Amino acid sequence: MQSTSLPVPRRAPASAGAATTGLSPIDHVRLVLKEGRRRIVVLAAIFAAIAAVTFVMGMFVMARHYQVSTTILAQESDIIQPLLEGRAVPTGVTDRAGMARQIIYGRKVLSEIIDIGGWDANGSLSAVQKDRLMESIHGRTLISSPRPDLVTITYRDTDPERAFRVTDALGALFIRETLATKERESREAYEFIDKQVNEYHRKLTDAENNLQAYRSRNVDAQPGSATDANSRISALRTQVEQTRMTLLEQESREASVAAQLSGESAVTSVQTRETLYRTQLIELQAELDRLLLSYTDRHPDVARIRHQMGDIQRMIEQERDRPTTSATGSEDAQLNPLYQELRSQQAQARREVAATRSRMSVAESLLNSELDRSRRIAASESVLAELTRDYEVNREIYQDLLRRRENARVSMGLDQENRGLTLRVQDPATMPLRPTGLRFMHIAAAGLLAAIAVPLGLLWLLIRFDPRVRSPQSITARSRYPLLATIPAYASPRDRRRQIVHLATACTLAVAIVLLYGLTYVYKMSNG
């Protein structure tokens, strides 16, 4: 029978959990044990159910996965690279892991992996199923790079043999595609540079033809034409200046000879009468001028001198009218040799002046011609410079591309013979002997812990939130009256038999679960 206590006055209903307020941890443990004995079958059933579910999940639902890894070493050639430094351009990829992901996660490699793994042996998979299978393989494949020259490929599968085949195939396909990619890159680089070489060869030929055609159309557009024209202009200017100085000198000499010639007579006479008369006339004229300064025209001296001058004038006219008796026109006249010499010098000077003027005219004409030629050269220099610049630029680029093409040819040869980069399997894939990840023992331990923790948790929640009074201390805590006494409960024989049956049932369930787990663990360990 149940234990009873004295009635207590009614109080306001307590909130959830108020029944256990003020209990010590030991009282909580006692209450848990007490409620556990009362509900031993239910707790054992919960324990058995959780353990059984966990067992089934560990045995049948949770699939075992086998993980296989392979490591590939990417090694540059240490002998060829120094010998071909500056000639061969390496096409290696620095990010090995990134390159491996691009290759392995590609549809080409994954399609081959599906065939190697035997997923589509009879060809019954549709395109959607293949795409989903590729995503599944992508998710189970891990690619890492422990070092810059190492690539590790890890694949996880439920079938150990298939995991081994797929991992080994992934390593082989990665090596094959990497070498093919390097060879294709070097070949494409060579073909591109060769195409550029042919293109710039055509441009260089066109530029050379344009330059030659322009030079053939413009005679002055030749190398050194400007220097030659400037030298020619300088020489002609010097010649014009010298000729102008010579002309001035000759004209001055001609003027001097003309001046001397104007003061000489062609015929000389030795004291002829006409000359004497003229001399007297000049003297009388001078005397007359002197007298007129002091006297008038009526002065006797002035009149006398005028009469004398008239007589002398008549005598001069008579001398002129007298017929000549010799070739010189006068019996006392003769040719002037100085006059003849001066005339000869004058003629010579005039000839020299004419010749000098002709030379200066020719020099000025040549100078003007050279100046026009210089202007034409200056006008054509811009076009010629542009054509020459195009030719030089195309020639430099063409020569540089020729060198690059030869370097690309050597690199392509190295990649074709796999001399530049060596890929080999450092750690090959092996057949997995044991699964990885969560094993049965881990799942069993977690299931047993959960099977034990869940019933205990349910008991604690029941005690914590059930408002019924289960301890005398809770009555004292909830009431303002002290507790006088408690009456213990005594089980009847029927109740004791029922408790024994319940305990036996619970123990049977617990022992069955433990035996099931133990036998399964022994079996697993014995079979590896």
Order of alpha helices (4+ residues) and beta strands (2+ residues): beta-alpha-alpha-beta-alpha-alpha-alpha-alpha-beta-beta-alpha-alpha-beta-alpha-alpha-beta-alpha-beta-alpha-alpha-beta-alpha
